[in-house]
Amino acid sequence: MKKILFICTGNTCRSPMAEMIFKSLQKGIKVSSAGLCAEGGAMADMAVQTLKNNNCKATVFKSKQVNEKMLSESDMTICMTQTHKDALKGFENVYTLDELTGCGDISDPYGGNEEVYQKCFDELKKALTILAGRKM
């Protein structure tokens, strides 16, 4: 089974939302997420609410710090921005979501209101729908 790892900064907004959205779009692939600076916290309340508002299942979640084992075990590591990818220089099979879909970097909703999180969700949904339609 293929393994995809989504990466953002704190693993509380973008990458867990990407994980949950992609799981709803693509079956038969193991999907997880991690952060470059994760502290083991819960997914942001607004991220959970935005997923629910868009009929996307939000499972119990605890942020994880990315490590070499995660990166080496993933068939594909997908970053929310070029900056995230740059931080993982030297690892194989690391891409930005933009490189794979042409949809641009995913905006960071951290600390934002419902509208900001909805914008992030919409960006993710568009890009991940394109990604799910590709042969993985």
C-alpha positions as CSV (number, residue, x, y, z in Angstrom):
1,M,0.0,0.0,0.0
2,K,1.3,3.4,-0.9
3,K,2.1,5.9,1.9
4,I,1.7,9.6,1.6
5,L,2.9,12.1,4.3
6,F,1.6,15.7,4.3
7,I,3.8,18.3,5.9
8,C,3.2,21.8,7.3
9,T,4.7,23.9,10.1
10,G,2.9,22.8,13.3
11,N,0.8,19.9,12.1
12,T,-2.3,21.5,13.6
13,C,-4.0,23.1,10.6
14,R,-3.0,22.5,7.0
15,S,-1.4,19.1,7.0
16,P,-4.0,17.4,9.3
17,M,-6.8,19.0,7.2
18,A,-5.0,17.7,4.0
19,E,-4.8,14.3,5.7
20,M,-8.5,14.1,6.5
21,I,-9.6,15.5,3.1
22,F,-7.4,13.2,1.1
23,K,-8.6,10.2,3.1
24,S,-12.1,11.1,2.1
25,L,-11.1,11.3,-1.6
26,Q,-8.7,8.4,-2.0
27,K,-9.0,4.9,-0.8
28,G,-6.2,2.3,-0.7
29,I,-3.5,4.7,0.3
30,K,-2.1,5.2,3.8
31,V,-2.2,8.9,4.6
32,S,-0.6,10.7,7.5
33,S,0.7,14.1,8.4
34,A,3.5,15.8,10.4
35,G,5.0,19.2,11.1
36,L,8.4,20.7,11.0
37,C,7.8,22.3,14.4
38,A,5.0,20.1,15.9
39,E,4.5,20.1,19.7
40,G,2.1,17.2,20.2
41,G,-1.0,19.3,20.4
42,A,-4.5,18.8,19.1
43,M,-5.7,19.9,15.7
44,A,-6.8,23.6,15.8
45,D,-10.4,23.9,16.8
46,M,-11.2,26.0,13.7
47,A,-9.6,23.3,11.5
48,V,-11.9,20.7,13.1
49,Q,-14.9,22.9,12.8
50,T,-14.1,23.7,9.1
51,L,-13.8,20.0,8.3
52,K,-17.1,19.3,9.9
53,N,-18.8,22.3,8.2
54,N,-17.7,20.7,4.9
55,N,-18.9,17.2,5.7
56,C,-15.4,15.9,6.1
57,K,-14.7,13.5,9.0
58,A,-12.3,14.9,11.6
59,T,-10.8,12.1,13.6
60,V,-9.0,12.4,17.0
61,F,-5.7,13.9,16.2
62,K,-2.4,14.7,17.9
63,S,0.3,16.7,16.0
64,K,3.5,14.9,15.3
65,Q,7.1,16.1,14.6
66,V,8.4,14.9,11.3
67,N,11.4,12.5,11.6
68,E,13.7,10.6,9.3
69,K,11.8,7.4,9.7
70,M,8.5,8.9,8.6
71,L,10.2,10.5,5.6
72,S,12.0,7.2,4.6
73,E,8.8,5.1,5.0
74,S,6.7,7.4,2.8
75,D,6.4,6.9,-0.9
76,M,5.6,10.6,-1.3
77,T,6.0,13.5,1.1
78,I,3.8,16.5,0.1
79,C,4.5,19.9,1.6
80,M,2.1,22.8,1.8
81,T,4.7,25.4,0.7
82,Q,8.1,25.6,-1.0
83,T,9.6,26.7,2.4
84,H,8.5,23.4,3.9
85,K,10.1,21.5,1.0
86,D,13.3,23.5,1.4
87,A,13.5,22.4,5.1
88,L,13.5,18.8,4.0
89,K,16.3,19.2,1.4
90,G,18.2,16.0,1.0
91,F,15.2,13.6,1.4
92,E,13.8,11.8,-1.7
93,N,10.3,12.0,-3.0
94,V,9.5,15.4,-1.4
95,Y,7.2,17.6,-3.4
96,T,5.0,20.7,-2.9
97,L,1.3,20.3,-3.4
98,D,1.7,23.1,-6.0
99,E,4.3,21.0,-8.0
100,L,1.9,18.2,-8.2
101,T,-1.3,20.2,-9.0
102,G,-0.4,23.7,-10.1
103,C,-2.7,25.1,-7.5
104,G,-0.1,27.3,-5.6
105,D,1.1,27.2,-2.0
106,I,-1.6,26.5,0.6
107,S,-2.2,29.6,2.8
108,D,-1.6,29.2,6.5
109,P,-4.9,29.8,8.5
110,Y,-3.3,29.6,11.9
111,G,-4.9,32.1,14.3
112,G,-7.4,33.1,11.6
113,N,-11.2,33.2,11.7
114,E,-13.7,30.9,10.1
115,E,-13.4,32.6,6.7
116,V,-9.6,32.1,6.7
117,Y,-9.9,28.4,7.5
118,Q,-12.6,28.0,4.9
119,K,-10.3,29.6,2.3
120,C,-7.5,27.1,3.3
121,F,-10.0,24.2,3.1
122,D,-11.1,25.3,-0.4
123,E,-7.4,25.5,-1.5
124,L,-6.7,22.1,-0.1
125,K,-9.9,20.5,-1.5
126,K,-9.2,21.8,-5.0
127,A,-5.6,20.6,-5.0
128,L,-6.3,17.3,-3.4
129,T,-9.2,16.5,-5.8
130,I,-6.7,17.0,-8.6
131,L,-4.1,14.8,-6.9
132,A,-6.7,12.1,-6.1
133,G,-7.6,12.0,-9.8
134,R,-4.0,11.1,-10.8
135,K,-2.7,7.6,-10.9
136,M,-0.7,7.2,-7.6
